[in-house]
Amino acid sequence: MKQKKLLQFLIKILDAFKADHIQILNIKNFFMTDYIIISEGTSSKHIYAIGENIKYKIKYFNYQGLCIEGFTKNTDWILIHIEYITIHIMLKKAREYYNLSNIKGLDITNSFFKKKK
């Protein structure tokens, strides 16, 4: 998949599975990834289900470059890395504690934020 199509595909999955407060950070030339997607789930089961569906759909479309960390049913944070896109699916308390969107020196002027409906 092309990078923009993959990004749109991942956002659709997050939206379909009711991820909250989706934020896309365009950080090209800053880290080893081009985009960071940060989103919230309402419970450990919820973030696990979102991660499970991303994993399933990426494998279904025969995409091989998938790496997942923290993928357990009792987690408060799942990290998924696909090509040049890193996805953080977190509980609200973890997101507030780690505050990834305010990393020192990170210019988030090219970010997109989708609030809960």
C-alpha positions in Angstrom: 0.0 0.0 0.0 1.1 3.5 -0.7 1.8 5.6 2.5 -1.1 8.0 2.2 -3.5 5.1 1.4 -2.2 3.1 4.3 -2.7 6.1 6.6 -6.3 6.6 5.4 -6.9 2.9 5.8 -5.7 2.9 9.4 -7.7 6.0 10.2 -10.8 4.3 8.9 -10.2 1.2 11.1 -9.7 3.4 14.2 -12.8 5.3 13.4 -14.9 2.2 12.7 -13.9 0.7 16.0 -14.8 3.9 17.9 -11.3 5.0 18.8 -11.5 8.5 20.5 -9.4 11.6 20.0 -7.5 10.5 17.0 -4.5 12.7 16.3 -2.2 12.3 13.3 1.2 13.9 13.6 3.2 14.5 10.4 6.8 14.2 11.6 8.7 13.5 8.4 12.4 14.1 8.8 12.1 14.2 12.6 12.1 10.5 13.6 12.5 7.2 12.0 8.8 7.3 11.1 6.8 9.8 9.0 3.5 9.7 10.8 2.4 9.1 14.4 -1.2 8.3 15.0 -2.3 8.6 18.6 -5.8 7.5 19.7 -7.7 6.5 22.8 -9.8 3.5 23.8 -12.3 3.4 26.6 -10.9 0.2 28.3 -8.2 -2.4 27.9 -10.6 -4.6 26.1 -11.4 -1.8 23.7 -7.8 -1.0 22.8 -7.1 -4.7 22.4 -10.0 -5.0 20.0 -8.8 -2.1 18.0 -5.3 -3.5 17.8 -6.7 -7.0 16.9 -8.7 -5.5 14.0 -5.7 -3.5 12.7 -3.6 -6.7 12.9 -6.2 -8.8 11.1 -6.9 -6.3 8.3 -3.2 -5.6 7.6 -2.5 -9.4 7.4 -5.7 -9.9 5.3 -4.3 -7.4 2.7 -1.0 -9.3 2.7 1.0 -6.5 4.3 4.2 -8.0 5.8 5.8 -5.1 7.7 3.8 -5.3 11.0 5.3 -5.0 14.5 3.2 -4.8 17.6 4.2 -4.1 21.2 2.1 -4.3 24.4 -0.6 -6.5 22.7 -2.2 -8.1 25.8 -5.8 -8.1 27.0 -4.9 -6.1 30.2 -2.7 -3.4 28.6 -3.2 0.4 28.7 -1.1 1.0 25.6 -0.6 -0.8 22.3 2.1 0.3 19.8 1.8 -0.8 16.2 4.4 0.0 13.6 3.7 -0.4 9.9 6.3 0.8 7.4 6.7 4.6 8.2 3.6 4.9 10.4 3.5 4.3 14.1 0.1 3.9 15.9 -0.4 4.4 19.6 -3.7 3.1 21.0 -3.9 4.2 24.6 -6.2 4.5 27.6 -6.8 8.1 28.5 -4.7 8.0 31.7 -1.7 6.6 29.7 -2.1 9.2 27.1 -2.2 12.0 29.6 0.8 10.6 31.5 3.1 10.1 28.5 1.8 13.2 26.6 3.3 12.0 23.3 1.9 14.9 21.3 4.1 17.3 23.3 7.5 15.8 22.8 10.1 18.5 23.2 11.2 19.9 19.9 8.4 18.2 17.9 6.6 20.6 15.5 3.0 19.5 15.4 1.8 22.2 13.2 0.9 19.6 10.5 -1.3 17.6 12.8 -4.9 16.5 12.4 -7.1 16.0 15.4 -10.5 14.2 15.4 -12.5 14.5 18.5 -15.0 12.1 19.9 -18.4 12.3 18.2 
